Structures are given as C-alpha cells and as structure tokens.
Amino acid sequence: MKKILTSILSLGLACSAALAADAPVNALKVTDSLDGITADSALWSKAKFSEVTLYPQTALKMNDKKANDMNAADKAKKAEVAALYDGKNIALMVKWADGTKNIQGSYSSDTYSDGFAVQFAGTTKKAEPLPYIGMGSEGRPVIVHLQKATASVYEPNGNKDVETQVNRNQTNLFGQELKDYDAKVASLAKTDYERVFTAQGFRSLTEIKDGSAKSSASMTYGTNGWSGTLSRPLNDDYIKSNGTVPVAIAVWDGSKNGRDGLKNLSSWVAVNLEGMKPDAKRLGEITEVSKGDAAKGKEALATNGCNGCHQITAEDPASVMAPSLKNVGGYSTVAYLRESILKPSAVVVPGYNRNAHSNTPWYTIEKGKRISAMTDYSFLDKKTVEDIVAYLKTLKAEVE
C-alpha cells in the first residue's frame, strides 16, 4: 500500500510540474544607467538568472518541406533569463545553448541567422487579459523587439557615399591605400539588425520606424551558445509598467532554417521589479495553474470533437483544418486556453492553410471581422472547460 501511495503522489507531483508556469524573473534595481547595456557589462554578475522553457512553435506548418523535415523532432529548449532596471529602463539578458553560430549573409537568399526576440504586452485602455503570444490580439497589442545575427552590410547605407560603393576589385588602389579604403567602407557598414514591431493579431505585424520606440539590443556568441541583451524604457507610448512586467522570449536557429514562425517560444513570463509591489492580477494570470482533471479533459476533448480538426499530439496525423495543438500547453497561459474554448473568435489564426481544401476555411469574414470556424463551446459547464484546459496544458514537447 505504501508503494502504491508513493507512486500516486509522485504521479501527482509530476503532473503539477508539467502544468506549472515558469517562475517569475526578479529584476534587480541598479543605480547605473542601462542605456545600451551589453552582455559583457559587470552589472549582469549581480543579477539572478532564472530558467525559462522555450517550446517549438507548431501551430502553423511552414510551406517549406526541407525546414519542416529539419525541425520535425525539435524539443523544447531551456534558456537563462535575468533582468535589471534603473528606474527608467529595463534590461534583459537571454542565454541559450546553440552549437552552431549562424550569421545571415548579405549576398545570400538561402541562409538564415540565429536570433532572439523579447515581447512585451502593450498598454490597453482598460484592464484586459494578456494578448496571444507572438502576434497579440485585437485590442490587446504586443511590442516585439527582434535581434538577428547578421554580417556587416554596406549597401545601401543611406549616406550617398558613391565613392565607397565601388567593389574593392574595381578600384585602382593597392597596398596601404586599399587597406585604408577597406577600413573606410567597414566604418560605414551597418553591422546591427535590430527591429521593433507592434501587432494586434495575426497579419498585423508592423515595424515601428518613426523613432518612437527606443531600445538597444545585441547578441554575443560564446563557448556555450548565445547571449542576447535588450534594454528599453519601462514606460513609453507602447507599454506602461508597474511592479510586474509580462514578457515572452523567442529564439531562432539558423542552422535549421529557422525564421518567422519556425522558432522556440516561451509563454508569458512575469518580471517582478525589485522594491515594487508585484501586480497581483498580472502575476496571477501568468502563473495560474489549472485546477481541472487532465485525464477527464482528454476524454472531454475527444467527446466534443476537437481532434476532428486539430492535431492534438505529435503522434496524431497532421491536420490542415485547424492549428496544431501539440505544443500549445508550452507557450499558452491557462487564461488564453480558457478564452480559446469559450470565445474562439477572440484570436483567429489566419487560414486556411494554403495546402488545405477551399471547403475547410479556418474563419469567415463578417462585417470586416474574422469569425473563427471553430464551434463556440461556451455551452460547456465550467468544470468540463477546466478539465480540457488542464489537458491542453500537458501538450508540450519534452526538453532537450
């Protein structure tokens, strides 16, 4: 009997661990300015790094057979995340293992770079649930800071330096004069690929180019992989921070043709600012653990026909009738999963998949708005919904 009870207890603890969200990251308060901070700053030695799990984003299948084959067996990755703030700015460092250093060349269209992104929840007029990870939700924007590892790119640099836009082999320069020419071209080259975007739902991603989003990001490759840093204001036109800052982390692997949606992605992670009172509502939403029964949820999911359109686990055949759910528990909060069941049109993934039949669209357009083809399951009783949510939270790849 003792062995049976021990086994049941171990199973329960394992299930709880599978459902639990990543622990909050504690941002250390510092007096030094964080403007332009990089990975080699001594300030990071004072910060506490927390483990965050990044899951393969598999809701949509790319129309690239080679890339799909290369990433078919992808597992979740562990990243180390630390945060600092100086009262005006917040800085994050993300460290993740990557055995290959991939730099996107300026003269190649079939190479892909390593990269990382940090996403923040944008400001809304009233308190709202957190937006969908990756692309935000209508009325609930996200701000995405993207950094890619790229080679130095000279043309065009926007300075109209015609005399240095000539290929070095087409000049009449030799010896020291050619070295001086190369040095001048290098000094004018762009070596940083940093972009900032805002989005309020799929197909709404827009780059912010008017200078209103201030930030500084960089990437450094070392013996164990990459370290990426980002600093940005705590408050600006796009986000208003309090004691808890929700962020999500993504990384790309260029050696596996990673780009766009082919990446590893975390769920929302709470960054608590040292010395400030945490936002109980935000913290509760991010760290909420479903109280449902996952085993009963699996049965309810099948009973209600969810697997008729969705791929549920990696063992199930792929479907083009709806987004795959095989990793949805990894990068989704309990609140988002609950909303998806009760209000399927709150976040609509664009479709249908270009490889699907035209008779199986993922949504229709009504009065200019996308309406999901998924059944509204608001008729389900509360317990059944929570059971399904509990099961969906177990759907995630194992960690490599």
C-alpha angles and dihedrals in degrees: 000000000000091000091049092051091047091052092049091049092049091050091050092050091048091051091049090050091051091052097043122104123232113280117258119270114235114222112214116225111233134179096216118093114258096205107133096354114174136197094267094059114124089225091079091064088070095050125094115233119218128198117248124182120224117200129202107264103232106157090110127032115224118235090239115101095191093052092044092052092048092053101035094107098038117149131201119277130220117227129186114227130188131174138202133183134189100194093269104042138036123212129193132191121201120192121188136166118252121162095201130054108219120189119183109235123225094226100046131082098187103054124089132202136226113249147156139214137198118206126201129193109248126228118274130195091244135014108289136172113269114277126251114286113256105012107026126227134270107283090006108083130194130206115217123197110198126191123182130187105241138163122249110284119200109173121096103016095159095237097102091233093162094168092062096044091080119106108255089237090059095058127091091230127122139173115351093359090059091047089052090049092051090049092052092050090048091052091055096046124108110238101170128078106192123150135174122207139180126206140177102189138332117326091016099095107136128179115234104229104160095084094249092120108068118195145135124214136172142169129219125189119214140164094287099039136272134347115197124189132193131181125185139152117284088223131027140126091300108041135026113199131205130167093312124047116193113216136169125204129214132181132189129208112212093192088067094045090257116179139129109000094355097095146097114265137187128215119245111303123199116231108196116202112228113246094017127099110256117243100252094199095050093041091049093050094048097046099036113136117206114248092203129111108257094200092054089043091058089054093046091049091055093042091055093049099245092142089057089078107012130066100232105185134014089254092060120088115264116261131206093193096081141355117293115254098194093113100021093112091060100056101026131083123226089248093054093049091049091049091049091057097044099034108024093172093059089087117018120190108215116250174045098231108250089237093054128094117268089236091067105060117168093222145004129222117244120175090341095307129109112244115196119240087219117108116257103244096191087117090073117101117253095252093053091050091051091048091053091047090051090053094046089054089061091059104099139114120260117255117260 
